[in-house]
Amino acid sequence: KAGSLPEPLRDDGTRVELETAEMLFEKTGEPAILELLAEECAELAHASLKLARKYRKENPTNDTILQCVERIQEEIADVELTIEVLCCADWYDPDKCTRTFYSKLNRWFTRMDIKHGRKRNH
C-alpha cells in the first residue's frame, strides 16, 4: 500500500512535516486525483513527443535536448507521485499490477524477439 512518501523539502532544503499519501488521498479525493493523473499523463505524452521530434529533426522544437529531457523527467515525477497517491484507493491491487507489469514486459520482449534481456541472433 502507498503512504511511504519521502518527507517534502522546503525551498531552503529543510524537511517539512511528513504528509502521507493517505492524507493527500483523503484531502484531495479520488475523482480529483484521477483527473490529475490524466492531466499529468497528457503532459508526459506531450514532453515525450517533443523530444522525439527533436531527435528526428522533424518539426523540431526550439528547446534543446537537455531541456526536453529535463521536462520528461519532471513529468515522470509528477505521474509517479500521482500514482503513489492513487494507490491508496480501495480498489488498488498491487499484486494484480505486478502480474500485469511482468505479463506486458514478457509480451514486449516477445515482440522485440528478445530472450533473457539479449536480442536473439537469427
C-alpha positions as YAML, in Angstrom:
chain: A
units: angstrom
residues:
- id: 1
  name: LYS
  ca: [0.00, 0.00, 0.00]
- id: 2
  name: ALA
  ca: [1.12, 3.55, -0.60]
- id: 3
  name: GLY
  ca: [1.81, 6.03, 2.13]
- id: 4
  name: SER
  ca: [5.57, 5.97, 2.40]
- id: 5
  name: LEU
  ca: [6.22, 9.19, 0.53]
- id: 6
  name: PRO
  ca: [9.50, 10.90, 1.41]
- id: 7
  name: GLU
  ca: [9.29, 13.96, 3.58]
- id: 8
  name: PRO
  ca: [8.89, 17.07, 1.41]
- id: 9
  name: LEU
  ca: [11.60, 19.75, 1.41]
- id: 10
  name: ARG
  ca: [11.18, 23.49, 1.86]
- id: 11
  name: ASP
  ca: [12.92, 25.84, -0.55]
- id: 12
  name: ASP
  ca: [15.78, 26.14, 1.94]
- id: 13
  name: GLY
  ca: [16.31, 22.34, 1.91]
- id: 14
  name: THR
  ca: [14.86, 21.65, 5.37]
- id: 15
  name: ARG
  ca: [12.26, 18.94, 5.83]
- id: 16
  name: VAL
  ca: [8.56, 19.70, 6.05]
- id: 17
  name: GLU
  ca: [6.41, 17.65, 8.41]
- id: 18
  name: LEU
  ca: [5.53, 14.42, 6.63]
- id: 19
  name: GLU
  ca: [2.11, 14.31, 4.97]
- id: 20
  name: THR
  ca: [1.45, 10.74, 3.85]
- id: 21
  name: ALA
  ca: [-0.12, 9.58, 0.62]
- id: 22
  name: GLU
  ca: [-3.22, 8.52, 2.56]
- id: 23
  name: MET
  ca: [-3.68, 12.05, 3.88]
- id: 24
  name: LEU
  ca: [-3.22, 13.50, 0.40]
- id: 25
  name: PHE
  ca: [-5.71, 10.95, -0.96]
- id: 26
  name: GLU
  ca: [-8.31, 11.83, 1.67]
- id: 27
  name: LYS
  ca: [-7.89, 15.60, 1.35]
- id: 28
  name: THR
  ca: [-7.84, 15.64, -2.46]
- id: 29
  name: GLY
  ca: [-10.44, 12.97, -3.18]
- id: 30
  name: GLU
  ca: [-10.28, 10.12, -5.65]
- id: 31
  name: PRO
  ca: [-12.08, 11.84, -8.57]
- id: 32
  name: ALA
  ca: [-9.70, 14.82, -8.43]
- id: 33
  name: ILE
  ca: [-6.67, 12.50, -8.25]
- id: 34
  name: LEU
  ca: [-7.92, 10.58, -11.29]
- id: 35
  name: GLU
  ca: [-8.30, 13.87, -13.16]
- id: 36
  name: LEU
  ca: [-4.84, 14.96, -12.06]
- id: 37
  name: LEU
  ca: [-3.35, 11.67, -13.25]
- id: 38
  name: ALA
  ca: [-4.96, 12.13, -16.67]
- id: 39
  name: GLU
  ca: [-3.57, 15.67, -16.90]
- id: 40
  name: GLU
  ca: [-0.07, 14.59, -15.82]
- id: 41
  name: CYS
  ca: [-0.08, 11.69, -18.29]
- id: 42
  name: ALA
  ca: [-1.06, 14.09, -21.07]
- id: 43
  name: GLU
  ca: [1.82, 16.40, -20.11]
- id: 44
  name: LEU
  ca: [4.23, 13.45, -20.13]
- id: 45
  name: ALA
  ca: [2.95, 12.40, -23.56]
- id: 46
  name: HIS
  ca: [3.46, 15.94, -24.85]
- id: 47
  name: ALA
  ca: [7.02, 16.10, -23.49]
- id: 48
  name: SER
  ca: [7.82, 12.69, -24.99]
- id: 49
  name: LEU
  ca: [6.54, 13.72, -28.40]
- id: 50
  name: LYS
  ca: [8.56, 16.92, -28.25]
- id: 51
  name: LEU
  ca: [11.80, 15.01, -27.56]
- id: 52
  name: ALA
  ca: [11.02, 12.51, -30.34]
- id: 53
  name: ARG
  ca: [10.59, 15.44, -32.76]
- id: 54
  name: LYS
  ca: [13.91, 16.85, -31.56]
- id: 55
  name: TYR
  ca: [15.70, 13.52, -32.10]
- id: 56
  name: ARG
  ca: [14.20, 13.05, -35.58]
- id: 57
  name: LYS
  ca: [14.69, 16.69, -36.56]
- id: 58
  name: GLU
  ca: [11.15, 16.61, -37.93]
- id: 59
  name: ASN
  ca: [9.16, 19.69, -36.99]
- id: 60
  name: PRO
  ca: [11.80, 20.35, -34.32]
- id: 61
  name: THR
  ca: [11.27, 22.42, -31.23]
- id: 62
  name: ASN
  ca: [13.47, 25.35, -30.21]
- id: 63
  name: ASP
  ca: [14.17, 23.59, -26.91]
- id: 64
  name: THR
  ca: [17.48, 21.80, -26.50]
- id: 65
  name: ILE
  ca: [17.63, 18.04, -26.00]
- id: 66
  name: LEU
  ca: [18.64, 18.70, -22.38]
- id: 67
  name: GLN
  ca: [15.59, 20.92, -21.85]
- id: 68
  name: CYS
  ca: [13.36, 18.24, -23.39]
- id: 69
  name: VAL
  ca: [14.87, 15.52, -21.19]
- id: 70
  name: GLU
  ca: [14.50, 17.67, -18.07]
- id: 71
  name: ARG
  ca: [10.82, 18.22, -18.92]
- id: 72
  name: ILE
  ca: [10.24, 14.48, -19.35]
- id: 73
  name: GLN
  ca: [11.92, 13.77, -16.01]
- id: 74
  name: GLU
  ca: [9.71, 16.37, -14.33]
- id: 75
  name: GLU
  ca: [6.58, 14.88, -15.89]
- id: 76
  name: ILE
  ca: [7.62, 11.32, -14.93]
- id: 77
  name: ALA
  ca: [7.98, 12.51, -11.33]
- id: 78
  name: ASP
  ca: [4.51, 14.12, -11.48]
- id: 79
  name: VAL
  ca: [2.97, 10.90, -12.82]
- id: 80
  name: GLU
  ca: [4.80, 8.73, -10.28]
- id: 81
  name: LEU
  ca: [3.71, 10.96, -7.41]
- id: 82
  name: THR
  ca: [0.10, 10.96, -8.53]
- id: 83
  name: ILE
  ca: [0.13, 7.17, -8.93]
- id: 84
  name: GLU
  ca: [1.64, 6.80, -5.45]
- id: 85
  name: VAL
  ca: [-1.28, 8.76, -4.00]
- id: 86
  name: LEU
  ca: [-3.86, 6.97, -6.18]
- id: 87
  name: CYS
  ca: [-2.58, 3.63, -4.86]
- id: 88
  name: CYS
  ca: [-4.48, 4.46, -1.66]
- id: 89
  name: ALA
  ca: [-7.77, 3.74, -3.47]
- id: 90
  name: ASP
  ca: [-9.69, 0.77, -2.08]
- id: 91
  name: TRP
  ca: [-9.71, -0.92, -5.48]
- id: 92
  name: TYR
  ca: [-5.91, -0.79, -5.94]
- id: 93
  name: ASP
  ca: [-4.45, -4.32, -6.11]
- id: 94
  name: PRO
  ca: [-0.62, -4.26, -6.04]
- id: 95
  name: ASP
  ca: [-0.36, -7.99, -6.81]
- id: 96
  name: LYS
  ca: [-2.52, -7.65, -9.91]
- id: 97
  name: CYS
  ca: [-0.49, -4.63, -11.05]
- id: 98
  name: THR
  ca: [2.75, -6.59, -10.60]
- id: 99
  name: ARG
  ca: [1.42, -9.58, -12.54]
- id: 100
  name: THR
  ca: [0.20, -7.30, -15.32]
- id: 101
  name: PHE
  ca: [3.56, -5.47, -15.39]
- id: 102
  name: TYR
  ca: [5.50, -8.71, -15.93]
- id: 103
  name: SER
  ca: [2.99, -10.02, -18.45]
- id: 104
  name: LYS
  ca: [3.38, -6.85, -20.51]
- id: 105
  name: LEU
  ca: [7.17, -6.94, -20.13]
- id: 106
  name: ASN
  ca: [7.27, -10.51, -21.44]
- id: 107
  name: ARG
  ca: [4.99, -9.60, -24.34]
- id: 108
  name: TRP
  ca: [7.29, -6.67, -25.22]
- id: 109
  name: PHE
  ca: [10.32, -8.99, -25.16]
- id: 110
  name: THR
  ca: [8.48, -11.41, -27.44]
- id: 111
  name: ARG
  ca: [7.55, -8.66, -29.88]
- id: 112
  name: MET
  ca: [11.16, -7.45, -29.98]
- id: 113
  name: ASP
  ca: [12.41, -11.04, -30.32]
- id: 114
  name: ILE
  ca: [14.44, -10.69, -27.13]
- id: 115
  name: LYS
  ca: [15.22, -13.57, -24.81]
- id: 116
  name: HIS
  ca: [16.60, -13.10, -21.28]
- id: 117
  name: GLY
  ca: [17.48, -9.46, -21.85]
- id: 118
  name: ARG
  ca: [19.51, -10.02, -25.03]
- id: 119
  name: LYS
  ca: [18.45, -9.77, -28.64]
- id: 120
  name: ARG
  ca: [18.32, -13.11, -30.42]
- id: 121
  name: ASN
  ca: [20.65, -13.72, -33.33]
- id: 122
  name: HIS
  ca: [18.91, -15.09, -36.40]
...
